Amino acid sequence: AETRTLAYLAECDGAVIATGGGAVKRAENMELLKRGGVVIFIDRKPENIIGCIAGDARPLLTTDKQKLYTLYNERIALYRRYADYTIDNNGDFGRVLHELLNIAAKLEG
């Protein structure tokens, strides 16, 4: 279902598609996204994610915080391989937004 949805969305002009973390695990998903546009990886370290998400919002974190580190380590090489741009999201949100706007401007021009 995820791949079918990405195939549909990748055909939409000007769409911004925020995938779940597991989408990167299927090469077909990433090929669809790259064929239709640009892939931006917004990188945030697991310890920063854990620090800002309440356990009740992410039940996985209430029982096994180590799982987030495991998933990150399993996927980080894939995220980096498929990314056209990588933005570090471990500090100021304004800087991240500024970098996204710079990329958008570059793609428009």
DSSP file (Angstrom, degrees, kcal/mol; ACC not computed):
  #  RESIDUE AA STRUCTURE BP1 BP2  ACC     N-H-->O    O-->H-N    N-H-->O    O-->H-N    TCO  KAPPA ALPHA  PHI   PSI    X-CA   Y-CA   Z-CA
    1    1 A A     >        0   0    0      0, 0.0     4,-2.4     0, 0.0     5,-0.2   0.000 360.0 360.0 360.0 -39.5    0.0    0.0    0.0
    2    2 A E  H  >  +     0   0    0      1,-0.2     4,-2.6     2,-0.2     5,-0.2   0.926 360.0  47.1 -62.7 -44.5    2.8    2.4    0.8
    3    3 A T  H  > S+     0   0    0      2,-0.2     4,-2.4     1,-0.2    -1,-0.2   0.904 111.9  50.1 -65.8 -41.7    4.5    1.8   -2.6
    4    4 A R  H  > S+     0   0    0      2,-0.2     4,-1.9     1,-0.2    -1,-0.2   0.907 112.1  48.4 -61.8 -41.6    1.2    2.3   -4.4
    5    5 A T  H  X S+     0   0    0     -4,-2.4     4,-2.8     1,-0.2     5,-0.2   0.918 111.7  48.6 -65.6 -43.6    0.6    5.5   -2.5
    6    6 A L  H  X S+     0   0    0     -4,-2.6     4,-2.7     1,-0.2    -2,-0.2   0.883 108.4  54.8 -64.3 -37.6    4.1    6.8   -3.2
    7    7 A A  H  X S+     0   0    0     -4,-2.4     4,-0.5     2,-0.2    -1,-0.2   0.913 112.4  44.0 -60.9 -42.0    3.7    6.0   -6.9
    8    8 A Y  H >< S+     0   0    0     -4,-1.9     3,-1.1     1,-0.2     4,-0.3   0.952 116.5  44.7 -66.7 -50.4    0.5    8.0   -7.0
    9    9 A L  H >< S+     0   0    0     -4,-2.8     3,-1.8     1,-0.3     6,-0.2   0.837 103.5  64.1 -66.1 -33.8    1.9   11.0   -5.1
   10   10 A A  H 3< S+     0   0    0     -4,-2.7    -1,-0.3     1,-0.3    -2,-0.2   0.712  98.7  56.9 -64.6 -18.8    5.2   11.0   -7.0
   11   11 A E  T << S+     0   0    0     -3,-1.1     2,-0.5    -4,-0.5    -1,-0.3   0.543  84.3 101.0 -87.0  -8.2    3.1   11.9  -10.1
   12   12 A C  S X  S-     0   0    0     -3,-1.8     3,-1.3    -4,-0.3     2,-0.2  -0.674  77.1-124.0 -83.2 123.4    1.6   15.0   -8.5
   13   13 A D  T 3  S+     0   0    0     -2,-0.5    -2,-0.1     1,-0.2    -1,-0.1  -0.454  89.0   3.5 -66.8 131.7    3.3   18.3   -9.5
   14   14 A G  T 3  S+     0   0    0      1,-0.2    -1,-0.2    -2,-0.2     2,-0.2   0.581  90.4 152.5  74.7  11.0    4.6   20.3   -6.6
   15   15 A A    <   -     0   0    0     -3,-1.3     2,-0.6    -6,-0.2    -1,-0.2  -0.483  37.9-147.8 -76.4 142.7    3.7   17.8   -3.9
   16   16 A V        -     0   0    0     -2,-0.2     2,-0.6     2,-0.0    -1,-0.0  -0.964  17.7-165.9-106.4 120.2    5.7   17.7   -0.7
   17   17 A I        -     0   0    0     -2,-0.6     2,-0.7    16,-0.0    -2,-0.0  -0.929   9.7-167.8-114.4 115.4    5.7   14.1    0.5
   18   18 A A        -     0   0    0     -2,-0.6     2,-0.1     0, 0.0    -2,-0.0  -0.897  19.1-162.2-101.5 110.6    6.8   13.3    4.1
   19   19 A T        -     0   0    0     -2,-0.7     2,-0.1     1,-0.1    -2,-0.0  -0.417  21.8-102.9 -89.3 164.6    7.3    9.6    4.3
   20   20 A G    >   -     0   0    0     -2,-0.1     3,-1.4     1,-0.1     4,-0.3  -0.412  42.8-101.6 -74.0 163.7    7.5    7.4    7.3
   21   21 A G  G >  S+     0   0    0      1,-0.3     3,-0.6     2,-0.1     4,-0.1   0.735 117.9  59.1 -62.8 -24.2   11.0    6.3    8.3
   22   22 A G  G >  S+     0   0    0      1,-0.2     3,-1.9     2,-0.1     4,-0.3   0.614  79.7  85.2 -83.3 -12.1   10.5    2.8    6.8
   23   23 A A  G X  S+     0   0    0     -3,-1.4     3,-1.4     1,-0.3     7,-0.3   0.832  82.5  63.0 -57.5 -32.1    9.9    4.0    3.3
   24   24 A V  G <  S+     0   0    0     -3,-0.6    -1,-0.3    -4,-0.3    -2,-0.1   0.667  86.5  73.5 -68.3 -16.9   13.6    4.2    2.7
   25   25 A K  G <  S+     0   0    0     -3,-1.9     2,-0.6     1,-0.1    -1,-0.3   0.674  87.4  67.3 -75.5 -15.9   13.9    0.4    3.2
   26   26 A R    X>  -     0   0    0     -3,-1.4     4,-1.6    -4,-0.3     3,-0.7  -0.922  70.0-155.8-107.9 115.7   12.3   -0.4   -0.2
   27   27 A A  H 3> S+     0   0    0     -2,-0.6     4,-2.6     1,-0.3     5,-0.2   0.862  94.7  61.1 -55.5 -37.2   14.5    0.7   -3.1
   28   28 A E  H 3> S+     0   0    0      1,-0.2     4,-2.1     2,-0.2    -1,-0.3   0.893 102.2  51.7 -58.3 -41.1   11.3    0.9   -5.3
   29   29 A N  H <> S+     0   0    0     -3,-0.7     4,-2.0    -6,-0.2    -1,-0.2   0.934 111.9  45.2 -60.4 -46.7    9.9    3.6   -3.0
   30   30 A M  H  X S+     0   0    0     -4,-1.6     4,-2.7    -7,-0.3     5,-0.2   0.857 109.9  54.3 -70.8 -34.5   13.0    5.7   -3.2
   31   31 A E  H  X S+     0   0    0     -4,-2.6     4,-2.3     2,-0.2    -1,-0.2   0.903 108.2  51.0 -63.7 -40.4   13.2    5.3   -7.0
   32   32 A L  H  X S+     0   0    0     -4,-2.1     4,-1.6    -5,-0.2    -2,-0.2   0.932 113.0  45.2 -60.6 -46.1    9.6    6.5   -7.3
   33   33 A L  H  X S+     0   0    0     -4,-2.0     4,-0.9     1,-0.2    -2,-0.2   0.902 114.6  47.1 -66.8 -41.4   10.4    9.6   -5.2
   34   34 A K  H  < S+     0   0    0     -4,-2.7     3,-0.2     1,-0.2    -1,-0.2   0.848 109.6  54.0 -70.7 -33.0   13.7   10.4   -6.9
   35   35 A R  H  < S+     0   0    0     -4,-2.3    -1,-0.2     1,-0.2    -2,-0.2   0.872 115.2  40.5 -66.4 -36.0   12.1   10.0  -10.4
   36   36 A G  H  < S-     0   0    0     -4,-1.6     2,-0.3    -5,-0.2    -1,-0.2   0.533 129.6 -45.2 -91.8  -7.0    9.4   12.5   -9.5
   37   37 A G  S  < S-     0   0    0     -4,-0.9     2,-0.4    -3,-0.2   -27,-0.0  -0.882  78.5 -37.1 177.2-147.0   11.4   15.0   -7.6
   38   38 A V        -     0   0    0     -2,-0.3     2,-0.6    -3,-0.0    45,-0.1  -0.864  40.7-139.0-115.1 145.3   14.1   15.7   -5.0
   39   39 A V        -     0   0    0     -2,-0.4    45,-2.8    43,-0.2    46,-1.7  -0.918  16.4-169.9-107.6 123.4   14.7   13.8   -1.8
   40   40 A I  E     -a   85   0A   0     -2,-0.6     2,-0.7    44,-0.2    46,-0.2  -0.959   7.8-156.3-114.0 122.3   15.6   15.8    1.3
   41   41 A F  E     -a   86   0A   0     44,-2.9    46,-2.8    -2,-0.5     2,-0.9  -0.877   1.4-160.0 -98.5 116.9   16.7   14.0    4.4
   42   42 A I  E     -a   87   0A   0     -2,-0.7     2,-0.4    44,-0.2    46,-0.2  -0.856  18.9-152.8 -97.5 103.7   16.1   16.0    7.5
   43   43 A D  E     +a   88   0A   0     44,-2.5    46,-3.7    -2,-0.9     2,-0.4  -0.647  21.6 170.7 -88.3 124.9   18.6   14.3    9.9
   44   44 A R        -     0   0    0     -2,-0.4    46,-0.1    44,-0.2     5,-0.1  -0.995  34.1-119.2-133.9 127.7   17.9   14.4   13.6
   45   45 A K    >>  -     0   0    0     -2,-0.4     4,-1.7     1,-0.1     3,-1.0  -0.335  24.3-120.0 -64.8 143.9   19.8   12.3   16.1
   46   46 A P  H 3> S+     0   0    0      0, 0.0     4,-2.9     0, 0.0     5,-0.2   0.862 111.9  57.7 -54.0 -39.6   17.8    9.8   18.1
   47   47 A E  H 3> S+     0   0    0      1,-0.2     4,-1.5     2,-0.2    -2,-0.0   0.825 107.2  48.8 -64.7 -28.8   18.7   11.4   21.5
   48   48 A N  H <> S+     0   0    0     -3,-1.0     4,-0.7     2,-0.2    -1,-0.2   0.831 110.8  50.1 -77.3 -32.8   17.2   14.7   20.2
   49   49 A I  H >X S+     0   0    0     -4,-1.7     3,-1.2     2,-0.2     4,-0.8   0.949 111.8  47.7 -67.0 -48.4   14.0   12.9   19.0
   50   50 A I  H >< S+     0   0    0     -4,-2.9     3,-0.7     1,-0.3    -2,-0.2   0.880 107.5  57.9 -59.4 -38.9   13.6   11.1   22.4
   51   51 A G  H 3< S+     0   0    0     -4,-1.5    -1,-0.3    -5,-0.2    -2,-0.2   0.688 114.1  35.9 -67.2 -18.5   14.2   14.4   24.2
   52   52 A C  H << S+     0   0    0     -3,-1.2     2,-0.5    -4,-0.7    -1,-0.2   0.387 100.6  80.6-119.2   5.0   11.3   16.2   22.5
   53   53 A I  S << S-     0   0    0     -4,-0.8     2,-0.2    -3,-0.7    -1,-0.0  -0.950  73.0-130.8-116.3 128.0    8.6   13.5   22.1
   54   54 A A    >>  -     0   0    0     -2,-0.5     3,-1.3     1,-0.1     4,-1.2  -0.501  20.2-125.2 -71.2 141.5    6.3   12.5   24.9
   55   55 A G  T 34 S+     0   0    0      1,-0.3     7,-0.5     2,-0.2     6,-0.2   0.808 109.2  59.2 -57.5 -32.5    6.1    8.7   25.4
   56   56 A D  T 34 S+     0   0    0      1,-0.2    -1,-0.3     5,-0.1     4,-0.0   0.759 103.2  52.6 -72.1 -21.9    2.3    8.7   25.1
   57   57 A A  T <4 S+     0   0    0     -3,-1.3    -1,-0.2     1,-0.3    -2,-0.2   0.786 122.0  30.5 -79.7 -28.3    2.6   10.2   21.6
   58   58 A R  S >X S-     0   0    0     -4,-1.2     3,-2.0    -3,-0.1     4,-0.7  -0.789  70.8-171.4-130.8  87.1    5.0    7.4   20.5
   59   59 A P  H >> S+     0   0    0      0, 0.0     4,-1.1     0, 0.0     3,-0.9   0.786  82.2  68.2 -52.8 -31.3    4.2    4.2   22.5
   60   60 A L  H 3> S+     0   0    0      1,-0.2     4,-2.2     2,-0.2     3,-0.3   0.867  97.5  53.5 -54.5 -37.3    7.4    2.5   21.2
   61   61 A L  H <4 S+     0   0    0     -3,-2.0     4,-0.3     1,-0.2    -1,-0.2   0.732  99.3  60.7 -75.6 -21.8    9.5    5.0   23.2
   62   62 A T  H << S+     0   0    0     -3,-0.9    -1,-0.2    -4,-0.7    -2,-0.2   0.848 118.6  26.8 -73.6 -30.9    7.7    4.2   26.5
   63   63 A T  H  < S+     0   0    0     -4,-1.1    -2,-0.2    -3,-0.3     2,-0.2   0.745 136.5  16.9-101.5 -27.1    8.7    0.6   26.4
   64   64 A D    ><  +     0   0    0     -4,-2.2     3,-1.2    -5,-0.2     4,-0.5  -0.591  51.2 169.0-152.6  82.6   11.9    0.5   24.4
   65   65 A K  T >> S+     0   0    0     -4,-0.3     3,-1.0     1,-0.3     4,-0.8   0.799  81.3  67.0 -64.8 -27.7   13.8    3.7   23.8
   66   66 A Q  H 3> S+     0   0    0      1,-0.2     4,-2.3     2,-0.2    -1,-0.3   0.791  85.6  72.1 -62.9 -27.0   16.7    1.7   22.4
   67   67 A K  H <> S+     0   0    0     -3,-1.2     4,-2.8     1,-0.2    -1,-0.2   0.862  92.4  55.4 -57.9 -37.5   14.5    0.7   19.5
   68   68 A L  H <> S+     0   0    0     -3,-1.0     4,-2.4    -4,-0.5    -1,-0.2   0.908 108.6  47.3 -63.2 -41.8   14.8    4.3   18.1
   69   69 A Y  H  X S+     0   0    0     -4,-0.8     4,-2.6    -3,-0.2    -2,-0.2   0.902 112.0  51.0 -64.8 -40.9   18.6    4.0   18.1
   70   70 A T  H  X S+     0   0    0     -4,-2.3     4,-2.1     2,-0.2    -2,-0.2   0.934 111.5  46.4 -62.3 -47.4   18.4    0.6   16.4
   71   71 A L  H  X S+     0   0    0     -4,-2.8     4,-1.7     2,-0.2    -2,-0.2   0.917 112.6  50.7 -62.3 -43.6   16.1    1.9   13.7
   72   72 A Y  H  X S+     0   0    0     -4,-2.4     4,-2.3     1,-0.2     3,-0.3   0.940 111.8  46.7 -59.0 -48.5   18.3    4.9   13.1
   73   73 A N  H  < S+     0   0    0     -4,-2.6     4,-0.4     1,-0.2    -1,-0.2   0.840 111.8  51.6 -65.7 -33.2   21.4    2.8   12.8
   74   74 A E  H  < S+     0   0    0     -4,-2.1    -1,-0.2    -5,-0.2     4,-0.2   0.825 122.0  31.0 -68.8 -31.4   19.7    0.3   10.4
   75   75 A R  H >X S+     0   0    0     -4,-1.7     4,-2.5    -3,-0.3     3,-0.6   0.638  90.2  90.8-106.0 -17.7   18.5    3.1    8.1
   76   76 A I  H 3X S+     0   0    0     -4,-2.3     4,-2.3     1,-0.3     5,-0.2   0.850  88.5  51.2 -56.9 -40.5   21.0    5.9    8.2
   77   77 A A  H 3> S+     0   0    0     -4,-0.4     4,-2.0     1,-0.2    -1,-0.3   0.886 112.2  48.1 -64.4 -37.0   23.1    4.6    5.3
   78   78 A L  H <> S+     0   0    0     -3,-0.6     4,-2.3    -4,-0.2     5,-0.2   0.924 109.5  52.1 -68.0 -44.6   20.0    4.4    3.2
   79   79 A Y  H  X S+     0   0    0     -4,-2.5     4,-1.4     1,-0.2    -2,-0.2   0.938 113.6  44.4 -55.3 -47.1   18.8    7.9    4.1
   80   80 A R  H  < S+     0   0    0     -4,-2.3    -1,-0.2    -5,-0.2    -2,-0.2   0.865 111.0  54.1 -68.1 -36.7   22.2    9.2    3.1
   81   81 A R  H  < S+     0   0    0     -4,-2.0    -1,-0.2     1,-0.2    -2,-0.2   0.910 115.9  36.9 -64.7 -42.3   22.4    7.2   -0.1
   82   82 A Y  H  < S+     0   0    0     -4,-2.3   -43,-0.2    -5,-0.1    -1,-0.2   0.660  91.8 107.5 -88.2 -16.1   19.1    8.4   -1.4
   83   83 A A     <  -     0   0    0     -4,-1.4   -43,-0.2    -5,-0.2     3,-0.1  -0.421  43.9-171.8 -70.6 131.4   19.2   12.0   -0.2
   84   84 A D  S    S+     0   0    0    -45,-2.8     2,-0.3     1,-0.3   -44,-0.2   0.759  86.5  16.4 -81.6 -31.0   19.7   14.8   -2.8
   85   85 A Y  E    S-a   40   0A   0    -46,-1.7   -44,-2.9    -3,-0.1     2,-0.4  -0.992  70.1-157.8-139.2 144.2   20.1   17.2    0.1
   86   86 A T  E     -a   41   0A   0     -2,-0.3     2,-0.5   -46,-0.2   -44,-0.2  -0.993   6.8-167.3-124.7 131.7   20.7   16.5    3.8
   87   87 A I  E     -a   42   0A   0    -46,-2.8   -44,-2.5    -2,-0.4     2,-0.5  -0.974  20.3-131.9-119.2 127.8   19.7   19.0    6.5
   88   88 A D  E     -a   43   0A   0     -2,-0.5     3,-0.2   -46,-0.2   -44,-0.2  -0.677  21.6-175.3 -77.8 121.1   21.0   18.7   10.1
   89   89 A N        +     0   0    0    -46,-3.7    -1,-0.1    -2,-0.5     4,-0.1  -0.416  50.8 104.8-115.3  54.4   18.0   19.1   12.4
   90   90 A N  S    S+     0   0    0     -2,-0.1    -1,-0.2   -46,-0.1     2,-0.1   0.122  84.2  19.4-118.7  19.4   19.7   19.0   15.8
   91   91 A G  S    S+     0   0    0     -3,-0.2     2,-0.3     1,-0.2    -2,-0.0  -0.284 108.2  16.9-148.0-125.4   19.6   22.7   16.6
   92   92 A D     >  -     0   0    0      1,-0.2     4,-1.5    -2,-0.1     3,-0.4  -0.478  49.3-152.6 -72.6 122.2   17.8   25.8   15.7
   93   93 A F  H  > S+     0   0    0     -2,-0.3     4,-2.5     1,-0.2     5,-0.2   0.855  95.8  60.7 -61.3 -36.1   14.5   25.2   13.8
   94   94 A G  H  > S+     0   0    0      1,-0.2     4,-2.3     2,-0.2    -1,-0.2   0.870 102.8  50.9 -60.3 -37.9   14.8   28.6   12.1
   95   95 A R  H  > S+     0   0    0     -3,-0.4     4,-2.4     2,-0.2    -1,-0.2   0.899 109.3  50.8 -66.2 -41.0   18.0   27.5   10.5
   96   96 A V  H  X S+     0   0    0     -4,-1.5     4,-2.4     2,-0.2    -2,-0.2   0.931 111.4  47.7 -61.9 -46.4   16.4   24.3    9.2
   97   97 A L  H  X S+     0   0    0     -4,-2.5     4,-2.5     1,-0.2    -2,-0.2   0.909 110.2  52.8 -61.1 -42.3   13.5   26.2    7.7
   98   98 A H  H  X S+     0   0    0     -4,-2.3     4,-2.2     1,-0.2    -2,-0.2   0.913 109.2  49.0 -59.5 -44.1   16.0   28.6    6.1
   99   99 A E  H  X S+     0   0    0     -4,-2.4     4,-2.2     2,-0.2    -1,-0.2   0.901 110.3  51.1 -64.2 -40.9   17.9   25.7    4.6
  100  100 A L  H  X S+     0   0    0     -4,-2.4     4,-2.5     1,-0.2    -2,-0.2   0.913 110.6  48.9 -61.5 -42.5   14.6   24.2    3.2
  101  101 A L  H  X S+     0   0    0     -4,-2.5     4,-2.4     2,-0.2    -2,-0.2   0.877 109.1  53.0 -65.8 -36.9   13.7   27.6    1.7
  102  102 A N  H  X S+     0   0    0     -4,-2.2     4,-2.2     2,-0.2    -1,-0.2   0.908 110.1  47.8 -63.3 -42.0   17.2   27.9    0.1
  103  103 A I  H  X S+     0   0    0     -4,-2.2     4,-2.3     2,-0.2    -2,-0.2   0.935 111.3  50.6 -63.7 -45.4   16.7   24.5   -1.5
  104  104 A A  H  X S+     0   0    0     -4,-2.5     4,-1.8     1,-0.2    -2,-0.2   0.910 110.9  49.0 -58.9 -43.1   13.3   25.4   -2.7
  105  105 A A  H  X S+     0   0    0     -4,-2.4     4,-1.8     1,-0.2    -1,-0.2   0.897 110.2  51.4 -64.2 -40.3   14.6   28.6   -4.3
  106  106 A K  H  < S+     0   0    0     -4,-2.2    -1,-0.2     1,-0.2    -2,-0.2   0.892 110.5  48.9 -62.2 -40.3   17.4   26.7   -5.9
  107  107 A L  H  < S+     0   0    0     -4,-2.3    -1,-0.2     1,-0.2    -2,-0.2   0.814 111.0  49.9 -72.4 -29.9   15.0   24.2   -7.4
  108  108 A E  H  <        0   0    0     -4,-1.8    -1,-0.2     1,-0.2    -2,-0.2   0.847 360.0 360.0 -74.3 -34.0   12.7   27.0   -8.7
  109  109 A G     <        0   0    0     -4,-1.8    -1,-0.2    -5,-0.2    -2,-0.2   0.441 360.0 360.0 -92.8 360.0   15.5   28.9  -10.4
